[in-house]
Amino acid sequence: MTNVQLLCSLAIGDSNVRLITGDNSSCPKETKGTPKDLNHASMTAQVPANETKPFKFVFPRTVTNVEPSILSFKSLNETKSFVVNVSGKGLEFMASALLEWSDGTHSLHIIYLGALPTGEYSPLSHHSSLLQEVVDASFQSQALVRSYSRSFNAFAAYLTDQECQRMSSHGEVVSVFPSRILQPQTTRSWDFTGLSADVRRNPTIESDIIVGVLDTGMWPESKSFSDEGFGPAPKKWKGACKGGTNFTCNE
């Protein structure tokens, strides 16, 4: 339900909401507020592209005491409010930032279940039931982060180390691994594709674009493998190049 509220606050329309959720969800006629005003753990705000004026956002949140916390609670199910303020100078280019929640005990993991079953199947119900078997009852409502149901069968959830072990040993689970943000492992792709590091971005034009990759194979003569402009390999480099039929090393 919270995901539907977020989508509705973006005013993308019922048809697009249903396309994302995969069900018959709909938005109320009047959606008040913006994504940053929703009482979610995640906080979202949008800064206009190429905005040069300083900006400031206020994220009001209310939490319920279900277990010991940094906030000081006096009774079970007591609620308290807090505010997160975000401010900065104007942005002359696109920028991304990440603030990750952590209580020092739970960490985000991906639980992979393999291919999606055929026929009638509710991924969200199945994923929630698996969490109920493994996660402590006091944290179950907060554990599930995302349920994947399009190309593969998996879900993201906050788990303790012990819960990871129990989930990994479950008969329906293929693998459990930490959720990581991967950084580009290249230094030359931008030059090769003709994009400079400081190219001016236009989010309006870039949005709603699906990038498709066609794998047409690879060959040693491709310019992608050219070592033009590079000196000899560093002394600490321990790799090797072995030639083959109609293929020689370029070192």
C-alpha positions in Angstrom: 0.0 0.0 0.0 2.8 2.4 0.8 4.3 1.9 -2.7 1.0 2.8 -4.2 0.8 5.9 -2.1 4.2 6.9 -3.4 3.3 6.3 -7.0 0.0 8.2 -6.6 1.8 11.2 -5.1 3.9 11.4 -8.4 0.6 11.9 -10.3 1.6 9.4 -13.0 -2.0 8.2 -13.6 -3.9 5.0 -12.7 -2.8 3.1 -15.9 0.9 3.7 -15.1 0.4 2.8 -11.5 -1.2 -0.6 -12.5 1.6 -1.2 -15.0 4.2 -0.9 -12.2 2.3 -2.8 -9.4 0.8 -5.5 -11.7 -2.6 -5.3 -10.0 -5.7 -3.2 -10.1 -4.5 -0.4 -7.8 -5.9 3.0 -8.3 -5.3 6.5 -6.9 -7.8 8.6 -5.0 -9.4 11.5 -6.9 -7.4 14.0 -4.8 -3.9 13.1 -3.8 -2.5 15.5 -1.2 1.1 16.3 -0.7 4.2 15.2 -2.5 6.5 12.1 -2.1 8.5 13.8 0.6 5.4 14.3 2.8 4.6 10.6 3.0 5.5 8.9 6.2 8.0 6.5 4.6 11.4 5.3 5.7 12.7 6.5 2.3 12.8 10.2 1.6 12.4 11.6 -1.9 12.6 15.2 -3.2 13.2 16.6 -6.7 15.5 19.6 -7.5 14.8 21.2 -10.9 17.4 20.5 -13.5 20.1 23.2 -13.8 18.7 25.0 -10.7 21.2 27.6 -9.5 19.3 28.8 -6.4 19.8 27.3 -3.0 17.2 24.7 -2.0 15.9 23.2 1.3 13.5 20.3 2.0 11.9 19.3 5.2 10.9 15.6 5.7 8.5 15.1 8.7 8.3 11.6 9.9 6.5 9.7 12.7 7.8 6.4 14.1 6.2 3.8 16.5 8.2 2.2 19.3 8.3 -1.6 18.7 11.7 -2.3 20.2 14.6 -0.3 21.8 15.7 2.5 19.6 17.9 5.6 19.6 14.8 7.7 20.2 13.7 7.6 23.8 10.3 5.9 24.3 8.4 5.3 27.5 5.8 2.7 26.4 5.2 0.1 23.8 3.6 1.4 20.5 4.3 5.0 21.6 4.8 7.2 18.6 7.3 10.1 18.2 8.0 12.5 15.4 11.3 13.8 14.0 12.3 16.0 11.1 15.1 15.6 8.6 16.3 18.8 6.9 18.2 18.7 3.6 19.6 21.9 2.1 22.3 22.7 -0.5 23.5 25.1 -3.1 22.0 25.1 -6.6 22.8 22.1 -8.8 24.4 22.9 -12.2 24.5 19.2 -13.2 22.8 15.9 -12.3 23.9 14.4 -9.0 22.9 11.4 -6.9 23.2 10.7 -3.2 22.3 7.8 -0.9 21.4 7.8 2.7 21.1 4.2 3.9 19.1 3.2 7.0 20.9 0.9 9.5 20.3 -0.1 13.1 23.6 -2.0 13.3 21.8 -5.3 13.3 19.8 -5.6 10.1 21.3 -5.2 6.6 19.7 -5.3 3.2 19.8 -8.6 1.4 18.4 -10.0 -1.9 16.7 -13.4 -1.5 16.6 -15.1 -4.9 14.0 -17.9 -5.5 14.8 -18.7 -9.1 12.3 -18.5 -12.0 8.8 -17.2 -11.6 6.3 -20.1 -11.3 3.7 -20.5 -14.0 0.0 -20.1 -13.5 -1.6 -18.2 -10.7 1.0 -17.0 -8.3 1.3 -14.0 -5.9 4.9 -13.1 -5.3 4.2 -10.6 -2.6 2.2 -13.1 -0.5 4.8 -15.8 -1.0 7.7 -13.5 -0.1 5.8 -12.2 3.0 5.1 -15.8 4.2 8.8 -16.7 3.9 9.8 -13.7 6.0 7.2 -14.6 8.6 9.0 -18.0 8.9 12.4 -16.4 9.5 12.2 -12.9 10.8 11.4 -12.0 14.4 7.7 -11.0 14.7 8.5 -7.5 16.1 10.4 -6.6 12.9 8.3 -8.4 10.2 6.4 -5.2 9.2 9.6 -3.4 8.5 11.7 -6.2 6.9 10.4 -6.4 3.3 11.8 -3.6 1.1 10.8 -4.8 -2.4 9.1 -7.8 -4.0 10.4 -8.5 -7.6 7.8 -10.2 -9.8 8.7 -9.3 -13.4 11.7 -11.1 -14.8 12.7 -13.2 -11.8 11.4 -14.3 -8.5 13.1 -12.5 -5.6 12.7 -10.0 -2.9 14.8 -7.5 -0.9 14.6 -7.5 2.9 16.5 -6.4 6.0 17.9 -9.4 7.8 20.2 -10.2 10.7 23.1 -12.5 10.2 21.2 -15.3 11.9 18.1 -14.7 9.8 20.3 -14.8 6.7 21.6 -18.3 7.6 18.0 -19.5 8.3 16.8 -18.0 5.0 19.7 -19.6 3.0 18.9 -23.0 4.4 15.2 -22.7 3.4 14.3 -25.3 0.7 12.6 -22.7 -1.6 15.5 -20.3 -1.5 18.2 -20.5 -4.2 20.6 -17.9 -2.7 20.8 -15.0 -0.3 23.4 -12.2 -0.9 24.0 -8.6 0.3 22.5 -5.8 -1.7 25.4 -3.8 -3.1 25.7 -0.7 -5.2 28.2 -1.4 -8.0 30.3 1.3 -9.5 31.5 1.5 -13.1 34.7 -0.5 -13.6 35.8 1.5 -16.6 37.9 4.6 -17.2 37.6 5.0 -21.0 34.0 4.1 -21.9 32.9 7.8 -21.8 35.7 8.8 -24.2 35.0 5.9 -26.5 31.3 6.8 -26.7 32.0 10.5 -27.2 30.7 11.6 -23.8 32.8 13.9 -21.7 32.7 13.7 -17.9 31.2 17.2 -17.5 28.5 16.9 -20.2 25.4 18.9 -19.4 22.5 16.6 -18.5 18.8 17.1 -19.3 16.6 15.0 -17.1 13.5 16.0 -19.1 14.9 14.5 -22.3 16.6 11.5 -20.5 13.5 10.3 -18.6 11.2 7.6 -19.9 14.0 6.1 -22.0 14.6 2.3 -22.1 18.2 1.5 -23.1 18.5 -1.8 -25.0 21.8 -3.7 -25.3 22.3 -5.9 -28.4 25.0 -8.5 -27.8 26.5 -8.9 -31.3 29.6 -10.7 -30.0 33.2 -9.4 -29.6 36.4 -9.6 -31.6 40.0 -8.7 -30.6 40.3 -6.1 -33.4 37.5 -3.9 -31.8 38.6 -0.4 -30.9 37.3 -1.2 -27.4 40.4 -3.3 -26.8 42.9 -0.8 -28.3 45.8 0.0 -26.0 46.6 3.2 -28.0 47.9 5.9 -25.6 48.7 3.5 -22.8 52.2 2.7 -21.6 53.6 -0.7 -20.6 51.7 -2.7 -18.1 52.5 -1.8 -14.4 55.0 -4.1 -12.7 52.4 -5.2 -10.1 50.1 -6.4 -12.9 50.1 -10.2 -12.9 47.8 -10.9 -15.8 48.8 -12.7 -19.0 47.8 -12.7 -22.6 47.8 -15.9 -24.6 47.5 -15.8 -28.4 45.4 -18.2 -30.5 44.3 -18.9 -34.0 44.3 -15.6 -35.9 44.8 -13.8 -32.6 47.9 -12.1 -31.2 48.4 -10.2 -28.1 48.7 -6.4 -28.3 51.1 -5.9 -25.4 
